[in-house]
Structures are given as C-alpha cells and as structure tokens.
C-alpha cells in the first residue's frame, strides 16, 4: 500500500515536471518564431499537456488537466517566464532537445503507469507511454511549423518505447513499482541523451530506384 502511495506521488511530481519541461521546449520554439506572449502560452500548453490529453481520451478517463488545472497553470507560468528570458538564452535549439528529453522521460513513465492502472494489457500500456511522450512534441512541431521530430529519424519514440517496456517488465517481476518507475525514467533519458550526444539515428528504409529497363520489364511482365 505504501509503495502505491509513493508511486502515485512520484507520478504526479513527474507529470508536473514534464509539463514544465515540455512547456519550456514549446516556449523556445515560440521564441524562435518571434511570437507574442499568447503564442508562447499556446505552444507551451499544447506541448505540456497534448500527449496526456490524447492518452486520457483513448483510455476513456477524465482528462487530467480538466479535473486538476494545475498542469495548465504551470504551463502558463512557464510560458510567461520564458517570454522574458528566452531571447537571452543562447543555443536554443539544443535547449529544446534537452528539455524535451526530460519531458519525454517523465511522461513515458506517467503514461505507462496510468495505462496499467486502468486495466490495459502490457502492450497497450507501452503504447500509452509512447503516446503520452510523443504527441505533445509532434503537435508543437506542427503548430510551430517545425520539421516534426518523428520525420527527422531521431531516436525519440524508440527511447520512450524502451522506457515503457522497462517499466512493464520490471513491474511484472518482484521489483517494486516505485523502483520500476525510476528505472524506466533512467532508461528513457539515457537512450535519448546518448542519441543527442552521439547523433544516433535509426536505420531508414532505402529502396533503390528502378532503372528505365527494369521499369519497362516490370510493366511488360
């Protein structure tokens, strides 16, 4: 029972930290685009709560920020602060990646835990972790007119998937759920951090174009 209470507290703290981290990344995109303070707030909220919103809608549970607006309030405060300090920050593109990595690791755990807690199987719980982790960043990039991180061959969804799998696997063993959550966070963060540091990417699909003769032969065949 104590372990469940501690995990609940940990996931709430992680969720709040993730909202702030994602809000910072959204605000930095707004800064690069030269938006006004409302633009900062809009991108901060979309990034901060976007993934969790989709997760809760899929799970058919009350959307977390509607039941408790503290996450939206945190995003608004973050956006307001970033509006004044973001122009003074150098290397903002790199900062977006690192704050996004923090948010990714936090919400991967939160989404996976929530999936299991609402009776989903291990596979769907992993999917919920990935959805929670990635949708906010995807929406941020689309609205901010940035190339989506999904299309940049980044090790992003892979990091979230590995973290979610770590939690599901450890939670199914004798290891406590609290320890599993910490391990999942570390795995997600470490994989994504190494991908950023060493410029890792997943192998992409390559299809050799057909020659004119090969094309004609396929048409004749």
Buried (B, 14 or more C-beta within 10 A) or exposed (E): EEEEEBBBEBBBEBBBBBBBBBBBBBBBBBBBBEBEBEBBBBBBBBBBBBBBBBBBEBBEEEBBBEEEEBBBEBBBBBBBBBBEEBEEEEEBEEBBBBBBBBBBBBBBBBBBBBBBBBEBEBEBBBBBBBBBBBBBBBBBBEBBEBEBBEEEEBBBBBBBBBBBBBBBBBBEEEEBBBEBBBBBBBBBBBBBBEBBEEEBEEEEEEEEEEEEEEEEEEEEE
